Amino acid sequence: AVRKPLLEHSREELENLFRVNTLAPVELTRMLLPVLPKGSTVVFIISGVAFINVPELPSYCAAKGALHYLAVNLERELEGRGINVVRVYPKQVKTGFFTRNGVPYPKGSIEPAAVAGAILEGIERGRREVFVPGYLKLLKYLPNWPVFTYRFRY
Ligand SMILES: NC(=O)c1ccc[n+]([C@@H]2O[C@H](COP(=O)([O-])OP(=O)(O)OC[C@H]3O[C@@H](n4cnc5c(N)ncnc54)[C@H](OP(=O)(O)O)[C@@H]3O)[C@@H](O)[C@H]2O)c1
């Protein structure tokens, strides 16, 4: 993620961010199709920010929002090939996402193992979407306009 206002992003930063977070997951899925047998599951790690705008990460939220829509449509397109798609929406997780930029973990951050466990459970139960923690599912019912805004607390 790029932590600065949108107007301060360079064109290269913006392009790279969308390339990694939005375009690559779709392109990788397409490239792997020839080796994915029926019954395979493709997991898209999206983020709760697909539903909540975090102003300190403006481009990242937009890229994840776009990935959400791409994954929803890929799910329908892959259904006919017998391939499942699981969309995953974690809240803040204690990973290098924060520490590599010298940013502390926001309050309420969860362990990566909790996300991994929820994904495995979601695959086993045939879920189409996995919110981690589960209560994050409430995000889906927020009004779309104005976009709900959340500020990390450190
Ligand atoms: N941490 C959170 O709060 C959180 C919450 C919701 C969703 N997510 C999502 O979870 C996923 C994993 O993130 P994370 O939290 O584990 O963050 P992370 O520790 O920063 O890991 C990101 C991974 O992406 C790789 N990567 C970054 N830029 C790349 C590029 N240009 N080409 C290839 N690989 C690249 C990194 O590779 P290197 O190690 O080689 O740099 C690293 O393995 C991401 O999709 C993130 O958006 C994270």
Ligand as a Chemical Component Dictionary entry (heavy atoms), coordinates in Angstrom:
data_LIG
# 
_chem_comp.id                   LIG 
_chem_comp.type                 NON-POLYMER 
_chem_comp.pdbx_formal_charge   0 
_chem_comp.three_letter_code    LIG 
# 
loop_
_chem_comp_atom.comp_id 
_chem_comp_atom.atom_id 
_chem_comp_atom.alt_atom_id 
_chem_comp_atom.type_symbol 
_chem_comp_atom.charge 
_chem_comp_atom.model_Cartn_x 
_chem_comp_atom.model_Cartn_y 
_chem_comp_atom.model_Cartn_z 
_chem_comp_atom.pdbx_ordinal 
LIG N1  N1  N 0  -1.855 -7.050  6.733  1  
LIG C1  C1  C 0  -3.103 -6.607  6.664  2  
LIG O1  O1  O 0  -3.585 -5.836  7.520  3  
LIG C2  C2  C 0  -3.997 -7.065  5.543  4  
LIG C3  C3  C 0  -5.382 -6.929  5.700  5  
LIG C4  C4  C 0  -6.226 -7.332  4.681  6  
LIG C5  C5  C 0  -5.688 -7.862  3.522  7  
LIG N2  N2  N 1  -4.325 -7.994  3.391  8  
LIG C6  C6  C 0  -3.811 -8.570  2.157  9  
LIG O2  O2  O 0  -3.126 -9.769  2.454  10 
LIG C7  C7  C 0  -2.189 -10.050 1.413  11 
LIG C8  C8  C 0  -0.852 -10.388 2.025  12 
LIG O3  O3  O 0  -0.347 -9.213  2.647  13 
LIG P1  P1  P 0  0.455  -9.250  4.002  14 
LIG O4  O4  O 0  -0.363 -8.579  5.042  15 
LIG O5  O5  O -1 0.961  -10.629 4.264  16 
LIG O6  O6  O 0  1.599  -8.223  3.653  17 
LIG P2  P2  P 0  3.152  -8.396  3.510  18 
LIG O7  O7  O 0  3.702  -9.088  4.723  19 
LIG O8  O8  O 0  3.650  -7.048  3.171  20 
LIG O9  O9  O 0  3.326  -9.384  2.294  21 
LIG C9  C9  C 0  3.078  -8.946  0.991  22 
LIG C10 C10 C 0  3.646  -9.970  0.034  23 
LIG O10 O10 O 0  3.466  -9.481  -1.293 24 
LIG C11 C11 C 0  4.698  -9.601  -1.976 25 
LIG N3  N3  N 0  4.825  -8.533  -2.954 26 
LIG C12 C12 C 0  4.732  -7.205  -2.747 27 
LIG N4  N4  N 0  4.955  -6.536  -3.889 28 
LIG C13 C13 C 0  5.191  -7.485  -4.839 29 
LIG C14 C14 C 0  5.490  -7.422  -6.221 30 
LIG N5  N5  N 0  5.612  -6.259  -6.868 31 
LIG N6  N6  N 0  5.663  -8.579  -6.878 32 
LIG C15 C15 C 0  5.557  -9.766  -6.225 33 
LIG N7  N7  N 0  5.278  -9.877  -4.908 34 
LIG C16 C16 C 0  5.106  -8.737  -4.244 35 
LIG C17 C17 C 0  5.751  -9.481  -0.916 36 
LIG O11 O11 O 0  6.913  -10.101 -1.370 37 
LIG P3  P3  P 0  8.360  -9.843  -0.655 38 
LIG O12 O12 O 0  8.274  -10.409 0.715  39 
LIG O13 O13 O 0  9.290  -10.551 -1.551 40 
LIG O14 O14 O 0  8.527  -8.356  -0.629 41 
LIG C18 C18 C 0  5.113  -10.218 0.256  42 
LIG O15 O15 O 0  5.361  -11.613 0.177  43 
LIG C19 C19 C 0  -2.168 -8.798  0.518  44 
LIG O16 O16 O 0  -2.996 -9.027  -0.590 45 
LIG C20 C20 C 0  -2.787 -7.728  1.415  46 
LIG O17 O17 O 0  -3.385 -6.726  0.651  47 
LIG C21 C21 C 0  -3.484 -7.609  4.374  48 
# 
loop_
_chem_comp_bond.comp_id 
_chem_comp_bond.atom_id_1 
_chem_comp_bond.atom_id_2 
_chem_comp_bond.value_order 
_chem_comp_bond.pdbx_ordinal 
LIG N1  C1  SING 1  
LIG C1  O1  DOUB 2  
LIG C1  C2  SING 3  
LIG C2  C3  SING 4  
LIG C2  C21 DOUB 5  
LIG C3  C4  DOUB 6  
LIG C4  C5  SING 7  
LIG C5  N2  DOUB 8  
LIG N2  C6  SING 9  
LIG N2  C21 SING 10 
LIG C6  O2  SING 11 
LIG C6  C20 SING 12 
LIG O2  C7  SING 13 
LIG C7  C8  SING 14 
LIG C7  C19 SING 15 
LIG C8  O3  SING 16 
LIG O3  P1  SING 17 
LIG P1  O4  DOUB 18 
LIG P1  O5  SING 19 
LIG P1  O6  SING 20 
LIG O6  P2  SING 21 
LIG P2  O7  DOUB 22 
LIG P2  O8  SING 23 
LIG P2  O9  SING 24 
LIG O9  C9  SING 25 
LIG C9  C10 SING 26 
LIG C10 O10 SING 27 
LIG C10 C18 SING 28 
LIG O10 C11 SING 29 
LIG C11 N3  SING 30 
LIG C11 C17 SING 31 
LIG N3  C12 SING 32 
LIG N3  C16 SING 33 
LIG C12 N4  DOUB 34 
LIG N4  C13 SING 35 
LIG C13 C14 SING 36 
LIG C13 C16 DOUB 37 
LIG C14 N5  SING 38 
LIG C14 N6  DOUB 39 
LIG N6  C15 SING 40 
LIG C15 N7  DOUB 41 
LIG N7  C16 SING 42 
LIG C17 O11 SING 43 
LIG C17 C18 SING 44 
LIG O11 P3  SING 45 
LIG P3  O12 DOUB 46 
LIG P3  O13 SING 47 
LIG P3  O14 SING 48 
LIG C18 O15 SING 49 
LIG C19 O16 SING 50 
LIG C19 C20 SING 51 
LIG C20 O17 SING 52 
# 
